[in-house]
Amino acid sequence: MADMVQERLDSMVSDLRDLLEKGIFTETEIHAIVERRRQSEYLLRRKNARKADFLRYAEAEMALERLRSIRHTKAMEGRLVGVQKEKFEKFIRRQKKKIGKEQEGNKNQNESLKIRLGSSPGDTSIIRSIHLIFVRIKRKWKSDVSLHLAHAEFAKRSKSY
């Protein structure tokens, strides 16, 4: 059981690192996210997993996605403060260097930067994680229609149908 939980957590490392590099979350917040996910995964992997544990995990991930979305919007508008602002500016400088090397002489650098900032793996990882939680809960309780409706409602809200 511990191996499967660790494997699941290991698969999230690159996405969390991306969010850290962008300055969306701080290092302490990333540690708290990993610890919460570890506890939730252990609850889901036990022999008698409860529906409430799955739903609590999905709700916590939805709250995390709302926070990521708000911070991403703030970052794009330039309203971050403190460490997050410094990390985001550092991330922007790195991206501009990459784009500059790829598109020397191209005056459309800001457009390329906007595309690159909005299309990183960290931006969609939390939504993918929530969908996976819903798939797992629906697999376990197939006859519960409310779970299917909750998943459909989430997909509609997140525009990932």
C-alpha positions as CSV (number, residue, x, y, z in Angstrom):
1,M,0.0,0.0,0.0
2,A,2.8,2.4,0.9
3,D,4.4,1.8,-2.5
4,M,1.3,2.7,-4.4
5,V,0.8,5.9,-2.4
6,Q,4.4,6.9,-2.9
7,E,4.1,6.2,-6.6
8,R,1.1,8.4,-6.8
9,L,2.9,11.2,-5.0
10,D,6.0,10.8,-7.2
11,S,3.9,11.3,-10.3
12,M,2.8,14.7,-8.9
13,V,6.3,16.0,-8.4
14,S,6.9,17.7,-11.8
15,D,3.5,19.5,-11.7
16,L,4.2,20.8,-8.2
17,R,7.7,21.9,-9.2
18,D,6.2,23.8,-12.1
19,L,3.8,25.6,-9.7
20,L,6.6,26.3,-7.3
21,E,8.8,27.8,-10.1
22,K,6.0,30.0,-11.3
23,G,5.6,31.3,-7.8
24,I,2.0,30.2,-7.5
25,F,2.7,28.3,-4.3
26,T,5.6,28.7,-1.9
27,E,7.8,25.8,-0.7
28,T,6.0,25.5,2.6
29,E,2.6,25.4,0.8
30,I,3.9,22.6,-1.5
31,H,5.0,20.6,1.5
32,A,1.6,21.0,3.1
33,I,-0.1,20.0,-0.2
34,V,2.1,16.9,-0.4
35,E,1.4,15.9,3.2
36,R,-2.4,16.4,2.8
37,R,-2.3,14.3,-0.3
38,R,-0.3,11.6,1.4
39,Q,-2.8,11.4,4.2
40,S,-5.7,11.3,1.8
41,E,-4.2,8.7,-0.4
42,Y,-3.6,6.4,2.6
43,L,-7.3,6.9,3.6
44,L,-8.3,5.9,0.1
45,R,-6.0,2.9,-0.1
46,R,-7.1,1.3,3.1
47,K,-9.2,-1.9,3.0
48,N,-12.5,-0.2,4.0
49,A,-12.3,3.1,2.2
50,R,-15.2,5.3,2.8
51,K,-17.1,7.5,0.3
52,A,-16.7,10.5,2.7
53,D,-12.9,10.2,2.4
54,F,-13.1,10.3,-1.4
55,L,-15.4,13.3,-1.3
56,R,-13.4,15.1,1.3
57,Y,-10.2,14.6,-0.8
58,A,-12.0,15.9,-4.0
59,E,-13.3,18.9,-2.1
60,A,-9.8,19.8,-0.8
61,E,-8.4,19.5,-4.3
62,M,-11.2,21.7,-5.6
63,A,-10.3,24.3,-3.0
64,L,-6.7,24.1,-4.0
65,E,-7.6,24.6,-7.7
66,R,-9.6,27.7,-6.8
67,L,-6.6,29.1,-4.9
68,R,-4.3,28.2,-7.8
69,S,-6.6,29.9,-10.2
70,I,-6.8,33.1,-8.1
71,R,-3.1,33.3,-7.7
72,H,-2.5,32.6,-11.4
73,T,-4.9,35.5,-12.3
74,K,-3.1,37.8,-9.8
75,A,0.3,36.8,-11.3
76,M,-0.9,37.6,-14.8
77,E,-2.1,41.0,-13.6
78,G,1.0,41.7,-11.7
79,R,-0.6,41.7,-8.2
80,L,1.5,39.1,-6.4
81,V,3.5,40.2,-3.4
82,G,6.6,39.1,-1.5
83,V,8.3,35.8,-2.3
84,Q,5.6,34.8,-4.8
85,K,6.2,38.0,-6.8
86,E,10.0,37.4,-6.8
87,K,9.6,33.8,-8.0
88,F,7.1,34.7,-10.7
89,E,9.4,37.5,-12.0
90,K,12.3,35.1,-12.1
91,F,10.1,32.6,-13.9
92,I,9.1,35.3,-16.4
93,R,12.8,36.2,-17.0
94,R,13.7,32.6,-17.7
95,Q,10.7,32.2,-20.1
96,K,11.7,35.4,-22.0
97,K,15.2,34.1,-22.4
98,K,13.9,30.8,-23.8
99,I,11.6,32.6,-26.2
100,G,14.4,35.1,-27.1
101,K,16.6,32.2,-28.1
102,E,13.9,30.5,-30.0
103,Q,12.6,33.6,-31.8
104,E,15.5,35.9,-32.3
105,G,14.3,39.0,-34.1
106,N,10.6,38.2,-33.7
107,K,8.6,41.1,-32.3
108,N,5.8,38.9,-31.1
109,Q,7.7,37.9,-27.9
110,N,4.9,39.0,-25.5
111,E,2.3,36.9,-27.4
112,S,4.6,33.9,-27.1
113,L,5.1,34.5,-23.4
114,K,1.3,34.6,-22.8
115,I,0.9,31.4,-24.6
116,R,3.7,29.7,-22.7
117,L,2.5,31.0,-19.3
118,G,-1.0,29.6,-19.8
119,S,0.0,26.2,-21.0
120,S,2.2,24.7,-18.4
121,P,1.5,21.2,-16.9
122,G,1.0,22.6,-13.4
123,D,-2.0,24.6,-14.5
124,T,-4.0,21.5,-15.4
125,S,-2.6,19.0,-12.9
126,I,-5.0,19.7,-10.1
127,I,-8.1,19.4,-12.4
128,R,-6.7,16.1,-13.7
129,S,-6.2,14.9,-10.1
130,I,-9.8,15.8,-9.3
131,H,-11.1,13.9,-12.3
132,L,-9.0,10.9,-11.3
133,I,-10.5,11.0,-7.8
134,F,-14.0,11.0,-9.3
135,V,-13.1,8.1,-11.6
136,R,-11.8,6.1,-8.6
137,I,-14.9,6.8,-6.5
138,K,-17.2,5.9,-9.4
139,R,-15.4,2.7,-9.9
140,K,-15.9,1.7,-6.3
141,W,-19.5,2.8,-6.0
142,K,-20.9,2.2,-9.4
143,S,-24.6,2.4,-8.5
144,D,-24.5,5.8,-6.8
145,V,-25.9,8.2,-9.4
146,S,-25.1,11.3,-7.2
147,L,-21.4,10.6,-7.7
148,H,-21.8,10.6,-11.5
149,L,-23.8,13.9,-11.3
150,A,-21.2,15.5,-9.0
151,H,-18.4,14.5,-11.5
152,A,-20.5,15.9,-14.4
153,E,-21.1,19.1,-12.5
154,F,-17.4,19.5,-11.7
155,A,-16.5,18.9,-15.4
156,K,-19.0,21.5,-16.4
157,R,-17.6,24.1,-13.9
158,S,-14.0,23.4,-14.9
159,K,-15.0,23.4,-18.6
160,S,-13.3,20.0,-19.1
161,Y,-16.0,18.0,-20.8
